[in-house]
Amino acid sequence: MIGHTSSDEMAARRLPLGEFVLDLVAGELFTADGQLAGLRKQALDVLLVLGSRVGQVVGKDELMRLVWPNVVVGEGSLTQAIADIRRVLGDSEHRVIRNVARRGYMLVPDTMPVAAVEHSEVDSTPAAPMPAPAPVAGAQARSRRWVRVVMVLVLLIAAGTWLAWRETPPSWHTPASLARAPLPRDVPPLSIIVLPLAIEGESKEMEWFADALHGDLVIEVARLHHSLVIARDTAATYKGKAVDPRQVAREMGVRHVVSGSLRQEGPQILLNLALIDGETGVQQWAETFSTERARLSQTVGDFAVAIERTLAGELFRSTVERRAALSPTEVSADDLAMQGYALWYRGVTRENVLTARGLFERAVVMDPDSARAWAGIHFTGANMLFNSWAEDRQAVIRRSDESVANLERLDRDGTYTYSAKMFQLFLKRDFPAALRLNMAWTERYQLPTAFASLGGALNFNGRFDEAVPALERALRLGPRDPFRAEAQYRLALAHFGAGRYPLALEWSQTATTTNSALPWPPIHAAALHRLGKVDAAQQAFDEHMRRHPAFTASQVKLRLPSDEPAFAEARERLIASLRPLGLRD
């Protein structure tokens, strides 16, 4: 039938490459389950050229001319593209993408009979030659001849597709070509568009919530320092449209696309959210969030902040993975700082903190005006002092003072600046002033770090009952924040200070499970001792000392230095509860 594409023709345009399929019609490399493989644009174009000439050698000069038209590039760009293809395909032995000495490259898909491969001088380094086919007879011989006929057809169809492609250059104004176009080099690494939320099912009454949550998410994501976030009204133009995230990224000039949908299941509202790479179209992260339907109007803001804090870590991680491929000369101060934050989001441990600090220090040498890097120096310095990870405390304190001065110069009212000034007041032991500053911080920035700091300031001022809701809100807003173990310990301390030992026990155990690397006092052991469970208290204390053998009473006073009467009494009660268990001075 004229115009009908046979199943053989369709198969000929889909080349199996191990666990992947190269679709010459769609112009994409897919995984076995039909997902985009995530190959970068130039590498994908190289693979498509090789796929259109399957089993033939394509010269290096020709590949560079076809893939980089009107651009002068060196052979290194092609070498990198080939390396990217092999990495994605898992072709470490170079059996799929063959090097042909002094000539170029050749694609050998799984279905390619050995006899159909050109008799070329293939480099011996990548992989051993494919074994020659064993003799066949009867039905096997007829089957082999049939396969060869099909392969000839494959080559003819591919050649026709290739000629048509050569004669008709792609238009950069079509959706398909736009989706495969590389993002401009000047697109900020931390640039995002949050698409309007789709509503699943017939719950039209949820539209107000979807619109409100979308607006709040845009606002919260925009709080990420030095981020470029597309305005809500602009993003809203995509509402109700089925769009390719890669096309959206190119139209808006962003690296990341956030998409999501809402649905109601009984009394719960579920939000499915995904972070998508704007260049490759690959989903990098996805999660489902839940809230009660009856509390929607009261929880929109907090819900948005909780999502943003989870999303922030994924954005930093994915951005660092992208930037890690840059050469040393291409790495910027912001790239180094973001690598430091990626380590922070991986977990607050001594190794991560010290490694991140080195990256932040390199960043400020490269760019003394990098607010992100100065904030990182503040964060790491605070953790080094809190957790006794600093070999020279005075040097860290001096560097923290420098970070405060630079943050006030670069970002006077920023959340990082509030945090750094709070730490400065902590070092000065001016806890009433710290509380006043923290009140202003939380009024301006509804962030989990601000509320966790507020809870700590309230504790130091002996206001344990008031500290509890602030710390609980910090944990609701930042369910995956790298700082959450610190907030959990502060909540345990608030309950211990108020004499609520069962709650102090539970929160301290939770904090230890969240991050056992933090050398906080074992509040759970002290609470168990207060509750008369001496054996369990001893076991908990011994376990703490196995993790932190140098822990002493002086470290308790160093971490909890306030002399406010109610707080000082709680601290001495904590130390007195641990002394019978073996706490040394």
N, C-alpha and C positions, 0 to 999 in steps of 0.2 A: 504494500500500500504506500502511495506517495506521501511523504511527510511523516511516516510512522518510524519511530526509532525502535529497532529490535532490541530484545534483551541482550543479545550478543554485543550490539553496539554500545549499549549502556554499560555493560561489563567492561568493554574495552576502554571506556573512559574513566573507570575506577580501578586504579592500580593498587593491589595489596602490597604493603610494605611492612612486613612483620605484624605488629599489633596496630598498624595504622592503615588508612586508605587515602590515597591521593585522588581526589575527584577533579579531573581536568575541566569538566563543565562548570562546576561551582567555583573552581579556582581556590580550593581549600584542602587542607590536610586534616582529616578527621581521625579520632580515636575509634576503637572497635565499637563503642556504644554510641557513635554519632556525634560526639562532642568535638569542638574545635581543639586542635592539638596545641595551639598557642605559639606557633612559629612566627617569628618577626617578619615584617613585610618583605624586606630584601631577600631573606633566606627562603621565604615561601615562593617568591618570584623565580629564584634560581631553581628551586625544585620543580616548579611548573614548566620551566623551559626544558629541563632534563626529562621530565615526564612526557612532554610532547614529542621528544625524540628518543623514546625509551629504547635501550639497547644500543644506542649510537653514541659516539664520542662527540661532545660539544666543546669546542675550543674555549680557552679561558678568555681570549680577547672578545670572542663573540658573546660569551655570557655577560661580560662586563658592559659591552655595548648595548645589549638588550635589556638588562636589568637596571642599569644606570644611564639611561639615555640623556644626552645633553649635560652630563656631569662627568668631570674628570676625576676618576678614582684610581687608587693603586690596587695592585693584586691582593694586598692585605684585606681589602673589603670583601673580595670574593672568598678568600681563604677563611675569613671569619664566618661568612654566610654558610659555607660548606660545613664548618665546625658546628655551627648552630643546628643544622639539619641532622648531622650525625648524633649530636647530643640528644635531641628530641626523639629520634628514631631508635636510640640505643645501639647505633651502628658502630660500636667501638672497633670492630675488626674490618670496617670499610668494605663489607660485602654488598651493601645496597648502593652506596655512592662510591664508585670505583675511581681511583686516580689512574689515569692513563699517561704514562711517561711522555713528557715533552709535548703533549697534545691537549689534554683537558680532563673532563669528567664524564662519567657515564652512569646512568641509573639502571639498576638491575632489579626489577620487582620480583616478588616470590614466584609468579607464574611464568617467568621468562625461562624457556628451555635453554640449556647450556649451548646448544648448537646455534641458537638464534643470536647469541651474544657475539659481537664483532671479534674477530681474531686480532686482538690488539696486544701490544706490549704493556701489560698492566704492572704497576709497581709492586714489587714483592713485599714491601714493608707493611702495608696495611693488613693484608690477609693472604692466606695461602690460596692458590688457584682453585676454582670450583672443580670437583671431581668430574671426570668424563662419564657420560651416561653408559650404563651397562647395556649389552645387546638385548633386544626384545624380539618377540616373535608373535605371530598370530594376531589376536585381538589387541595385544599391547602395542604391536607395531602400527596397526591401523589407528589406534588411539593417539600414538605419538605423531603420526602424519597429520591427523585432524588438528592437534594442538598447534602444529607448525603453520597450518593453513590459517587458523584463527590469529596467530601471532602476526602473520603477514597482514591480515586485515586490520589488526590493532595498529600496526605501523602506518598503514595507509590512512586510516582515520585520524591518527594522531598527527600525521604530516599535514593533512588537510586542515585540521584545527590550528596547527602552528602557522601555516601560510595565511590563514584568515586573520590570525592575531597580528602577524607581522604587517599585513596590508592595512589593518584598521587599528591604529593606535588607540588605547583606551582613553575615554574621556574622563577627566577628573571630576566631572560634574554629574556622573551617574552614581546612584547609590552603591552599586557593587564595587566600582573602582574606588569610590570615596572610602568605603569600609576597609579597603586593603591599603590605603595610602598611609605612609608613615606620618606620625605626628611631627610637627615642626620641632627643631631642636630647642627653641626658646620657650616651649611650653613648660611652665613651672612644674617641678616634680610632685608637689603636694597641691594639685589642682583637681577639683571635684565638681560634679553635678549630681544633685540628688533629684531623681525623677519623681514625678507625682506618684502617689501610692495607688495601686489598682485595688478594686474591691471585688473579692470573690463571692459568688452567690448573688442573692437578691436583696442584700441588706443595704438598700439605698439610704436608710436613715443614718448610716455610718459615714456618709460623704463628708459631713461637717468635721468628723473626727479625723478622717483621712487628710482633709485640707489643713486642719489645724496642726496635726502632727507633722505634715510635710513642711509647713512653715517653720515650726520649732526645730525640726531636724536641720534645716538649712542654717538657721541662726546658730545652733550649737556647733555644727561642723565648722562654721565660719570662725569660731573661737580658736581653732587650731592655729597656733602662731605661724605667721608667714604663709598661710594657705590662701589659695585662690578658689573661691566658691561661687558658682553661678547663682545669681539672684533668684529668689523664689518665683517672682512673676515671669522671668524668662524661662525657668525650668517648667513652669505650669503650662507653657505652650505645647508640651508633649503629652498633656493629659489625654487619656483615652486613645492614644496612638500606639500601634505596634511598631516599634522602632528597633533598628540594630544598634546596640550600645556603641559599636565602633563608629557608626555614622554620627551618632550624637556627640561622641568625644571629639570628632574632627570638626563638626559644625561649631561646637562651643570652645574648642581649643583647650581641652582638659585631659588629664592622664587617667582619671578614675571615674567610673559611673556607678552610682548607687541606685539600685532598683528594689522595689518591694511591693508586697500585696497584703491586704487585710482580710481576715475572715472571722466569723463568729462561730464558736463552738460552745453551745450552752451558755453559761454565764461568763465565759472567757472570750476575750478578743486576742487573736493571734496575729502577730506581725512577722511575716517572712521577709528578711532583708538579705541582699546579696551585694558584694563588692566585685566589680567587673573591671578587668584591665581594658582600658580604652583603645589600646593598640591591637591587641591580639583577640579580644572578645572572650577571653578565658575567665571563668568565675574563680576568683581567688579566695573567697570566704563567703559563708552563708550561715545564718542563724535564725532561730525563731524566738521571738519575745512574746511574753504573755502579760495581760493585765485584766482586771475585773471589769466587766461591762458597766456595773453600777458605779464605778469610780472614775469613769472616763474623763469627765469634765474637770475633776480635781487632779488627775495624774498626767495630763498631756505634757506639761513641762518637764516633770521628773522623768517620765518615760523617755522623752527625747534625749535628755542628758545621759541617762543610762545607756541608751543605744549609741550615742556619740562616743562615750568613753570606751565601749567595746570596739567601735569602728576605728577609733584613733589608733589603737595598737595595730590593727590590721593594715591601716594606711601606711604607718611608719614601716612595718615589715615589708609590705609589697614594694614600697618606694625604694627601700634600701636594696632589695633584691634586684630591682631594675638598674639602680645606679652602681651596683657592685661591679658591673661589667665595664665600667669606664676605665680608661687608661689613667695612670698617675697624673698626667698633665691635664686631664679633663676633670679631675675630681675638684670640686669646689669646697669652700668652707662649710656651706650648708649641707653638702653631701656627707661630710665627716660628722657634723653635728647630728644629722638624722640617723647615721649609723649608731651614734651614741644612744639616742633615744630608743632605737630598736632594741639595743641591749637592755635598756631600762625596762622596756615592756616585756622582755623575755623573763625577767625576774630579778628582784633586788637581792643579789648575793654579793659577797666581797669581790669575787672575780669579775662579775659583770660591772659593778660600780667602778672598780679601778681601771678596767679596760675602757669603759665609756669615758672616764675622766681624761685618759690619754687622748682620745679622739676629740674631745671638747677643747683641750689645750692646743692641739694641732690646728683646730678650726680658728681659734682666736688669733693665733699667729698669722694664719693666712688672711683672716678678715677680722680686724679689731672691732668692727661694727656689727658682728653677728650676734644679735640678741639671743637667738636660739642657743648658740654655743655658750654665752655667758650664763644663761639660765641653767645649762647643763653643768657648768662648773659649780654653780650654787647647789643644785640638787645632789651632785656627787659629794661635795664637801660636807653638806648636812648629814648625809648617810655615813660618811667616813667618821665624823665626830660622834654621832649618835651611837654608832655600833662599835666604836673603838677600833676602827680599821685604818686610822691615820698614824703613821710613824712619827710625824712632826705636827702636832696639833696646832701650834702657833703659826706654822707656815700655811696650813689649811685655813685657819681663821683669817689671816691676812689676805689670802686669795679670795675668800668669801666676801670680805669688805670691798675688794676690787670689783667683784661681780655685781654687788649692790650698786656701786657708783656707776658702773657702765650700763646696767639695766635702767637706772633712773635717767641716764642720758639718752638712751635709745628708745625706751618704751615706758615712760614715766608711770602711766596708769595701767600697765599690763598685769595680767594675773601672775606672771613669773616675777615681776617686780614686787608685788605684794608678798609673795612667798619668800623672796630673798630678804626683804625687810623684816618679816616676821622672824626669820631665823636669826637675824642680827640682834633683835630684841631678846630672843631666847638666850643668846650668848651673853648679853648684858644683864640677864636675870631680871629684866623689867617686864614682869608678867602682866601687871595691870595695863601698861601701854600696849603690850602685845594683844591683849583681849580687845582693846578699843580698835586697833588697826584691823584685827581679824573680823570684827563686826562690819567694818566698811568693806572689807574684801568680799565677804559673803553677800552683802547687799548688791555689790556690783557684779560679781561672778558666782552664779549658782553651780559651782563645780564641786565634785567630791573632794578634791584636795583642799579646797577652801574650808569645807565643813569638817573635814578630818582635823585640820589645823585648829579650827574653832573649838572642837571638842577637847583637843590637847590644851588649849589656852584656858578653857573653863576648868579643866582638871587642875592645872597649876594654880588657879585662883581658888581652889577648894570648893568649886561649885559642881559637885559630882552629878547631882540629879539633872542639872541643865546640860551637862556634857553628853548625857546618854542620847537624847533625841538628835543632837547635832551629829554624833558619830553614826547613829543608825541611818540618818539620811545620807551621810557620806557613803555608806555601804550599799544603800539602795541605788544611789546614783552611779556608783562605780563598782558593779558586781564583779568585774574582772580587772579592776585597776591594779597596777603593780604595787601600789601603796596600801592595798586593802588589809594586809596582815598587820601593818602598823596601826591602822584604824581599829582593827579587832583587838589588839593589845590595849589600846587606849580605852576601849569600851570595857574590857575586863578590869582595867585599873579603876575606872569610874565606879563600877559595881563593887569592887573590893573596898574602895574608899568609903562607900556608903554602907558597907557591911552586908551587901547582898552576895554572900559567898557562893551559893549554887550558880548564880549567873556569872560571877567572876570566873568560876571553874570552867563553865561551858565555853565562854568566849576566849579564854586563854588557851584552852585545848584546840579550839577552832583556829586560832592564830598560829599555833605551833604546826598544825596540819597544813595551813596555807603556805607558810614559809618558815621552815625550821632553821634557816640560816641566820635569822635575826637574833642577836644575843640579848633579848629582852629578859627581865627577871621572870622566873617561872611562877607566874601568878597562880596558875592552877595547882601547883604543889603547895603554895601557901594557903590557898582556899581549902584544899583537902585537909591540911593540918588543922585549920580553924574549925572544920566540920567534924573533927575527931577521927578522920580516916588516916591514921598515922602510917600504916603500911603502904597504902596507895600513894600517900604524899611522898614517902621515901622513894618509892619506885619512880614517881614522876620527876623528883629532884635528881636522882641518879641518872636518869635518861638525859635530862638537861645538861648535866655535867659531862656526860660522854660526848655530847655535841659541842659544848663550850667549856673545855677543861680549865680555862684561865678565869672563869667567871668568879667575881668576888663582890662583897658588900659595897666596896668603893665604886664599882661599876653601876650599882643600883643608884647611888647618890649622884653619879655623873649623869645618868640618863634622866633622873627625876630630881632636879636640883632646887625646886621651889621651897622657900622657907615660910610660905603662907601657913598659918597654924594648922588648919584642917588638913592640908595636903601633907605637911611635915609629919603629922601624927599618923596618917595613913601609910606613909613611906616607912616610918619606924615600925609600925605594926606588921608591914610586909616583911621587913628584914628580920624582925623578931620571930616571925612564923617560919622563916627559912633557916635560922641558926641551928635549931635542934636537928635539922636534916643534914647539916654539914656545911653550911655557907661560911666561907672564910672572910676575914676582914681584908 
